[in-house]
Amino acid sequence: MIKRHILDEARLLSRQFRSMSIIGPRQSGKTTLGKWLFKGKPYINFENPDVQHAAEANPRQFLKQYPKGAILDEVQRVPDIFRYLQEILDNSKQSGKFILTGSNNFLLQEKIAQSLAGRIGYLQLLPFSFAELKAAGLAENNILKHILTGGYPEIWDKNLLPHKWMASYVQTYVQRDVRLLRNITNLAAFNRFIMLCAHYAGQILNREDLARNVGVDTKTIQSWLAVLESSYIIFLLQPWYNNLSKRIIKSPKLYFFDTGLLCYLMGIHTQAALQKHPQYGALFENWIIAEIQKNRYNQGINDPMYYFRDSAGNEVDLIIRKQDTTMGIEIKAAKKVTSAMTSGLKYWQKNYREGEALLIYGGNKEMELDAHNAAISWSMVDTV
């Protein structure tokens, strides 16, 4: 098993809370992590119809079978069980008693969040990061390979063709499981929606335009976006503002957690096609931002990330908080650095002097650009 960098955070939460959740997209390694970290605990998979039926019929009696706790996989399929877990956890002093995993963010559901508040640690596990692949000796000095392949463990473990694996993934999980979350009946429109989301990657989201192209209303688009977010298919960056709030663009930017899935949805199956694609810059940007998000989750950092853009078009791709410092990050796929690449960073720093700035680009060298700006290679993204 490739060592997951989230292990330290997982051990900390399992000691601090009576229960722990491991959530994230399908096939990201949640079950493997739970079984490895909690060897000896009974494992219950609620995707088994018989197991699901038994738990739904009598949740209290079902849980009594596991007085020392258990790993409950795909637990969102039995939502009533959370109320009974609350009672058990309130009467127990044992830390790490129940480990709950799920392929959507069940903790966003209001009733569940109320039942488990203060009783559960929150762990978000995404597919392999570049840092994890590098530590395992699997990373390559080829950004095209990493964008095209993404990070889903089974692809790397078995050296599979990404687009073949993704075809099954989309049909089995994205189209089936995600639809069930909201009982989506207009399958053709929903499939169109997912494909169009891929072409919005790295762009400011225009819900009205998306609704018009899909053929549904904006409320439906908003609902479907929430489903994709809850299922860890996409994430949204909200606009950052400080003193320039009145001039900030208000809409979020859309990104995919996995660029292998993104490439598949865009019909990109080879490195040659990826390199020549007109949206390669957006794909490169998406990969960098997703990697930074993975590294932050693995360190237990759940603070939001932002982008900056004002009405005049001044823009910074990513704004994060790091060690009590606000950092602006510009991302460029080009292999050579030019002064024009940092114009957005310089504008932002003029209005927010406390901020630090960084350029991540497609080349291989690290360099100081001036007293306030540095540039690093894409291959150093794990240091951000």
C-alpha positions in Angstrom: 0.0 0.0 0.0 1.3 3.5 -0.9 1.6 5.4 2.3 -1.1 8.1 2.6 0.1 11.4 3.8 -3.1 11.9 5.8 -2.1 9.2 8.2 -0.8 11.5 10.9 -4.0 13.6 10.9 -6.0 10.4 10.9 -4.2 9.1 14.0 -4.6 12.4 15.8 -8.4 12.5 15.1 -8.9 8.9 16.2 -7.3 9.7 19.5 -9.2 12.9 20.0 -12.7 11.9 19.0 -14.9 8.9 19.9 -15.7 8.5 16.2 -14.0 9.5 13.0 -15.3 10.0 9.4 -13.3 9.3 6.3 -15.1 10.9 3.3 -14.1 11.6 -0.3 -14.8 10.5 -3.8 -15.4 6.8 -4.8 -12.3 4.7 -5.2 -10.0 7.3 -3.4 -8.8 4.7 -0.9 -11.1 5.3 2.1 -11.8 1.7 2.8 -8.1 0.7 2.4 -7.1 3.5 4.8 -9.7 2.6 7.4 -8.9 -1.1 7.4 -5.1 -0.4 7.6 -5.4 2.1 10.3 -7.9 0.2 12.4 -6.7 -3.4 12.0 -8.9 -5.9 13.9 -12.1 -3.7 13.9 -15.1 -5.4 12.2 -15.8 -4.1 8.7 -19.4 -3.6 7.6 -20.2 -2.5 4.1 -23.7 -1.0 3.7 -23.5 -1.5 -0.1 -24.4 -5.1 0.6 -28.2 -5.1 0.3 -28.7 -7.6 3.1 -26.5 -5.6 5.5 -28.2 -2.4 4.6 -31.7 -4.0 5.1 -30.7 -5.4 8.5 -29.4 -2.0 9.7 -32.5 -0.1 8.4 -34.9 -2.6 10.0 -33.4 -2.3 13.5 -30.5 0.1 13.8 -30.2 -0.3 17.6 -30.0 -4.1 17.5 -27.6 -3.9 14.5 -25.1 -1.7 16.4 -25.3 -3.9 19.5 -23.4 -6.5 17.6 -20.3 -4.3 17.7 -19.8 -3.3 21.4 -16.1 -2.3 20.7 -17.0 -0.4 17.5 -16.5 -1.1 13.8 -15.7 0.4 10.4 -19.0 1.4 8.8 -18.5 1.7 5.0 -20.8 3.8 2.8 -22.7 4.7 5.9 -24.7 7.5 4.2 -26.9 4.7 2.8 -28.4 4.2 6.3 -29.1 7.7 7.5 -31.2 6.7 10.5 -28.2 4.9 12.1 -26.6 8.3 13.0 -29.2 9.0 15.8 -28.4 5.6 17.4 -24.7 6.2 17.0 -25.1 9.5 18.9 -26.5 7.6 22.0 -23.7 5.0 21.9 -21.0 7.6 21.6 -22.5 9.7 24.4 -22.3 6.7 26.7 -18.7 5.7 25.7 -15.3 7.1 26.6 -13.5 5.0 24.0 -11.8 7.1 21.3 -11.9 6.0 17.7 -14.8 3.6 18.4 -16.6 3.9 15.1 -15.0 4.7 11.8 -17.5 6.1 9.3 -16.7 6.2 5.6 -18.8 7.5 2.7 -18.5 8.6 -0.9 -20.3 11.8 -0.4 -20.1 14.5 2.3 -22.9 13.1 4.6 -21.8 15.5 7.3 -23.3 18.4 5.2 -26.7 16.9 5.9 -28.2 19.0 8.7 -29.7 16.2 10.8 -26.5 14.2 10.7 -24.3 17.1 11.5 -26.5 17.8 14.6 -26.4 14.2 15.7 -22.6 13.9 15.6 -21.5 17.4 16.4 -18.5 17.3 18.9 -18.4 13.5 18.7 -16.6 13.0 15.4 -13.4 13.9 13.7 -13.6 15.0 10.1 -11.1 13.5 7.5 -11.3 14.2 3.7 -9.4 11.7 1.6 -8.8 12.5 -2.0 -7.0 10.4 -4.7 -3.2 10.2 -4.6 -1.4 13.4 -4.5 1.8 14.1 -6.5 3.6 14.2 -3.1 2.4 10.7 -2.2 3.4 9.4 -5.6 6.8 11.0 -5.3 7.4 9.5 -1.9 6.5 6.1 -3.3 8.9 6.5 -6.2 6.1 6.5 -8.8 6.1 10.2 -9.8 7.6 11.1 -13.2 9.1 14.4 -14.4 6.3 14.6 -16.9 3.5 16.9 -16.1 1.4 15.6 -19.0 1.5 12.1 -17.5 0.2 13.4 -14.2 -2.5 15.6 -15.6 -3.8 12.9 -17.9 -3.6 10.0 -15.3 -5.0 11.9 -12.2 -4.6 10.2 -8.9 -7.1 7.4 -8.5 -5.2 4.6 -6.7 -6.4 1.7 -8.8 -5.0 3.3 -12.0 -1.5 3.6 -10.4 -1.6 0.3 -8.5 -2.4 -1.7 -11.7 -0.8 0.6 -14.3 -4.2 1.0 -16.1 -5.1 3.1 -19.1 -6.7 6.2 -17.5 -9.4 6.8 -20.1 -10.5 3.1 -20.1 -10.8 3.2 -16.3 -12.5 6.5 -16.3 -15.2 5.3 -18.8 -16.3 2.7 -16.2 -15.9 5.1 -13.3 -18.2 7.7 -14.9 -20.8 5.1 -15.9 -20.8 3.2 -12.6 -20.3 6.0 -10.0 -20.7 9.5 -11.4 -23.8 8.9 -13.5 -25.5 6.3 -11.2 -24.6 7.2 -7.7 -24.6 11.0 -8.1 -28.0 10.9 -9.8 -29.5 9.0 -6.9 -28.5 11.7 -4.4 -31.2 14.0 -5.9 -33.3 11.5 -7.8 -32.3 13.0 -11.1 -34.6 11.8 -13.8 -33.5 13.8 -16.8 -30.5 11.7 -17.6 -29.6 13.2 -20.9 -29.6 16.7 -19.4 -27.5 15.6 -16.4 -24.9 14.0 -18.6 -24.8 17.1 -20.7 -24.3 19.1 -17.5 -21.3 17.0 -16.4 -19.6 17.3 -19.8 -20.2 21.1 -19.8 -18.8 21.4 -16.3 -15.5 20.0 -17.6 -15.3 22.8 -20.2 -15.8 25.3 -17.4 -12.8 24.1 -15.4 -10.6 27.0 -14.3 -13.3 29.5 -15.4 -15.6 31.8 -13.5 -18.9 30.0 -13.3 -21.8 31.4 -15.2 -24.9 29.5 -13.9 -27.3 31.2 -16.3 -25.1 30.3 -19.3 -24.7 26.7 -18.1 -28.5 26.4 -17.6 -29.2 27.7 -21.1 -26.7 25.2 -22.7 -28.0 22.3 -20.6 -31.7 23.2 -21.1 -32.8 23.5 -17.5 -33.4 26.3 -15.1 -30.7 27.9 -12.9 -32.2 26.4 -9.7 -31.6 22.9 -11.2 -28.0 23.9 -12.1 -27.4 25.1 -8.5 -28.8 21.8 -7.2 -26.7 19.7 -9.5 -23.6 21.6 -8.7 -24.2 21.0 -5.0 -24.5 17.2 -5.8 -21.1 17.2 -7.6 -19.5 19.1 -4.8 -20.9 16.8 -2.1 -19.6 13.8 -4.2 -16.1 15.3 -4.4 -16.2 15.6 -8.2 -15.8 19.3 -8.3 -15.0 22.2 -5.9 -15.5 25.9 -6.1 -13.1 28.7 -5.3 -14.9 31.8 -4.0 -13.6 35.3 -4.8 -11.2 36.8 -2.3 -11.6 40.4 -1.2 -10.1 42.8 1.3 -10.3 46.6 0.7 -11.3 46.0 -3.0 -14.6 44.3 -2.1 -16.7 46.6 -4.2 -14.8 45.8 -7.4 -14.6 42.1 -7.0 -16.3 39.6 -9.3 -18.8 37.7 -7.2 -19.1 34.4 -8.9 -16.9 31.3 -8.0 -14.4 29.5 -10.2 -15.0 25.8 -10.9 -12.3 23.0 -10.6 -12.3 19.2 -10.6 -10.6 17.3 -7.8 -9.1 14.9 -10.4 -7.7 16.0 -13.7 -7.7 12.4 -15.0 -11.5 12.5 -14.8 -11.5 16.0 -16.2 -9.4 15.0 -19.3 -11.7 12.0 -19.9 -14.8 14.2 -19.8 -13.1 16.6 -22.3 -12.3 13.7 -24.6 -8.5 13.9 -24.1 -7.0 10.4 -24.1 -3.3 10.9 -25.0 -0.4 13.1 -23.9 -0.1 14.5 -27.4 -3.7 15.6 -27.5 -3.4 17.1 -24.0 -0.3 19.1 -25.0 -2.0 20.6 -28.1 -5.4 21.2 -26.5 -6.5 24.8 -26.5 -7.5 24.6 -22.8 -4.2 23.1 -21.7 -3.4 26.1 -19.6 -6.7 25.7 -17.7 -6.0 21.9 -17.2 -2.5 22.7 -15.9 -4.0 25.3 -13.5 -6.6 22.8 -12.3 -3.9 20.2 -11.6 -1.8 22.6 -9.5 -4.8 23.9 -7.5 -6.1 20.4 -6.9 -2.7 19.3 -5.7 -2.5 22.2 -3.2 -6.0 21.2 -2.0 -5.0 17.6 -1.5 -1.8 18.6 0.4 -3.9 20.9 2.7 -6.5 18.2 3.4 -3.7 15.7 4.1 -2.3 18.1 6.7 -5.7 18.6 8.3 -6.0 22.2 6.9 -9.6 22.8 5.9 -9.4 26.6 5.5 -11.0 27.8 2.3 -9.0 28.8 -0.8 -9.9 31.7 -3.0 -9.1 33.5 -6.3 -8.8 37.2 -6.9 -10.2 39.1 -9.9 -11.5 42.6 -10.1 -13.8 44.3 -12.7 -10.7 45.7 -14.5 -9.5 42.1 -15.2 -6.6 42.1 -12.7 -6.3 38.5 -11.5 -4.5 36.1 -9.2 -5.3 32.4 -9.7 -5.2 31.3 -6.0 -5.2 33.0 -2.6 -4.4 30.8 0.5 -3.5 31.3 4.1 -0.3 29.6 5.0 1.3 29.8 8.5 -0.6 33.0 9.3 0.4 34.6 6.0 -1.8 35.3 3.0 -0.2 34.1 -0.2 -1.1 34.9 -3.7 -0.2 32.2 -6.3 -0.1 32.7 -10.1 -0.1 29.6 -12.2 1.2 29.5 -15.8 1.8 26.4 -18.0 4.6 28.0 -20.0 8.1 26.6 -19.6 9.8 29.9 -19.5 9.1 32.8 -17.1 8.4 36.3 -18.3 7.8 39.5 -16.3 4.2 39.7 -17.6 3.4 36.5 -15.7 3.5 38.3 -12.4 1.5 41.4 -13.3 -1.5 40.2 -11.4 0.5 39.4 -8.4 2.2 42.8 -8.4 -1.2 44.5 -8.6 -2.6 42.4 -5.8 0.5 43.2 -3.6 0.1 46.9 -4.1 -3.3 46.7 -2.5 -2.5 44.0 0.0 1.1 44.7 1.1 1.2 42.0 3.8 0.8 39.3 1.2 3.5 37.0 -0.1 3.6 36.0 -3.8 4.5 32.9 -5.8 4.6 31.9 -9.4 4.2 28.2 -10.3 5.1 27.5 -13.9 5.6 24.6 -16.3 9.4 24.7 -16.3 12.0 23.0 -14.1 13.9 25.8 -12.3 13.4 27.7 -9.1 14.2 31.4 -9.2 13.9 34.7 -7.5 12.0 37.1 -9.7 12.5 40.2 -7.4 12.5 41.1 -3.8 8.9 40.0 -3.3 8.3 37.3 -5.9 9.6 33.8 -6.5 9.0 31.2 -9.2 9.0 27.4 -8.7 8.5 24.5 -11.0 5.3 22.5 -11.1 7.2 19.6 -9.7 7.7 21.5 -6.4 3.9 21.9 -5.8 4.2 19.6 -2.8 6.2 22.3 -1.0 3.5 25.0 -1.2 
